[in-house]
Amino acid sequence: MTLTSWGYSISEEPGNFITTEEYDAYTGGKYTGDVRIDSGIISASQAIRNYCGWHIYPSLECCMKATFFDKRVSRVDGGMLIQLPAAFVSQIISVRIAGSETDKYFLETNGILRIYELNTALYAYSEIEVVYMAGIPDGEIGAVRELTATLITHALAQSYGVTSEAAGGVSVTYNNSYSNGGQAGVIDDYAKGILTHYRLQGVF
């Protein structure tokens, strides 16, 4: 497992949302050969993940460790609620409290794990470990892929002084009052709107 900056560990590196070849196909080869594309793909992918607060894609085995004092953990009558750092959780593999595995849990919507029949007073300072599978399915990641390509194209176009163009069958007019300095790793209001569906939302 590799610890991430989002507060949990993952079984492998998630990679970028698109490849150079996919980006060339998206733009019809307009920027083929530009040395900034590779770094733009990395920057845009990382910026999207940082804004959303988790790796998003692909589906990976993840491990979250916390205590009762973690802001992602909330005590309730007879147990607790845990906000897993993922907007899509497909499976809970194991839940351990103070090193002992329990099966007294069920997964609610939006990545909320409920643990029941637990005397929380006995485990106030104990570690909670949840191992789970999380990641958006292949069929639902298209919008993130397109956004990644759009962020790169926006950055490249600004550096060339372009104000509007068509890419991926979509006509885009760039707002000259907003400048990302030719950097693909900047999440603007347009990007934030698209990422609402994928971004973690606090519930406690």
N, C-alpha and C positions, 0 to 999 in steps of 0.2 A: 504493500500500500504506500502511496505517495501523498504526503500532506499538502493540501492546497491552501491558498490564501482565503478561501471562503469558509473555513472552519470545519472541514471534514477531509477524509482521505479517499483516494480513488485507486482502483486496481491497475490502471494504466493511463498514460497521457491521452487526452481526448483528441488531439490533433486540431487542425483548422477546419472551418466550416466548408471551405471550397478549395480546390486545387488551382494551380496556374492554368491548366488546360480548361477547366470549367469556367474560369474567369474569361479566358480568351473567347470561349464559345458564347458567353453571356454578352460580350461587347462586340461580337462579330470580328474579333481580331484587331480592333481599332488600336489597342495599345500593346500589341504583341511585341515582345522584346524590350519593353521598358523595364529597366533594372529595379524600379521601385515597386513593382507588382508583388513580388515575393514578400517583401517587408510589409507592404500594405495589407496583404492577406493575414499575416501574423498579428499586426496591430489591430485590425478591425475585429478579428476573431476574439482576441483578448479583451478588447474594449467592450464588446457585447457581453461577454461572460462576466466581466467585472461589474457592469451596470446591472445585470440580472441577478448576480450573487451566487451563481452556481455554474456548473460546466455545460448544462443544457443538452448537449448531444456529444457522443452517442450514449446508448444505454450502458452503464458501467456499474460494477460492484463498488459500493461506497461504504464508508464507516464513519459514523459520527460518535464522538465521545463528549460527555458533558457531566455536570453535577446538578443538583437541585437548585444551585444558585445561578445557573446559566440562564440568560434571558430567553432562551429558546425552550425552557422547561417551565411548566406551570403546574402547581399542585392543585388537585381537585379532590373531592370527597372520595376516599377509597382508592386513590391512585394519582396519576399524573397525565398531563398532555405534553407531548414533545413535538415541536415544530421542526421537522426534518428540512435540511437546506436543499430542497428540490421542489420544483413545481409539478413534476410528474414522477411518482414512485410506483413501480410495477410490482415489486415484491419485497416483503420483509424476510430476510434470511435468518436473522437471530437477534435476540434482545437479551442483554446481560446486565444485571444490577449487582454491584459488589462482586463481580466475577461469576455469579450464578445465573444460569440461563432460565428464562421464564417464558411460558406460552400464554400468559394472561394479558393479551393485547389484541387490538385490531386497528387496522389502518382506516382513518377517516379521509375525507376529501382534502385536497390542497396540501398533501404531505403531512397531515396531522396524525401522529401515532398516540393512541390512548392505551395506557397500561392500567389495569384494574386489579382489585384484590391485593393492594399493596399498602403496608403500613409505612407511610412516608417518613414518620418520625424516626424509624429505625435505620433509615438509609440517607439521612440528611447530608452526610459528607461523602457518600459513596459515589463511585464512578458509574455512569450509565453508558453502555456501549450498544449501538444499533448498527447492524450490518444490513444493507438493503440494495436493491437494484433501482437505479434512477436514470432517466434520460428520455428526451422526446423521441417518439417513434419515427422511423424513416419517412413515413407518409405525411408527417406534420411539421417537418423541418424546412420546407421549401421557402417560407417567408424569411427565415433567418439566413439561408443561403443567398437569397436575392438581396437582402439588406447588406450583407457582407460585400457583395459585388458593387452595390450602389455606393457604399461608403468609399470604396477604393476609387471608383470612377469619379465621384465627386471631388476627391482630393486631387486626382490627376488632372481633371478638367480645370479646376481652379488654377493649378500651376501653369496650365497652358493658356489661361485667360478665356476659357469657354464659358458661356453663360447658359446655354441650353443644348441638349442633344437627346438622342433616343438610344436606349440600351435595353436589351432583353424584351423588346416589343413595347417598352414604356417610354413615353416622352417626358423628359425631366427638364424643368427650368430652375436654375440655381439662383438662390437668393444672395445677391452680392453684398447685402448688409451683414450677412453672416459669413465668416471665414474660418475655416479650420486650419488655415495656414498650410494647406496642401498635405494635411495629415489624415490618414484613414482611421486612426484610433480616436476620433472625436464623435461622441454621441449627441446629435442635435435633436431638436424637438420632433422632427419627422421620424427619426429612428426610435425615439422614446415611445411614440405612439404605436409603432409596430411591435415593440418589445414588451408592451403591457401584458400580453398573454403569457410571456415566458418569465417575467421578473418575479422574484420572491416577494410575497406580500406578508408583512407581519400581522399576526393575529392576536398576540397577547398585549 
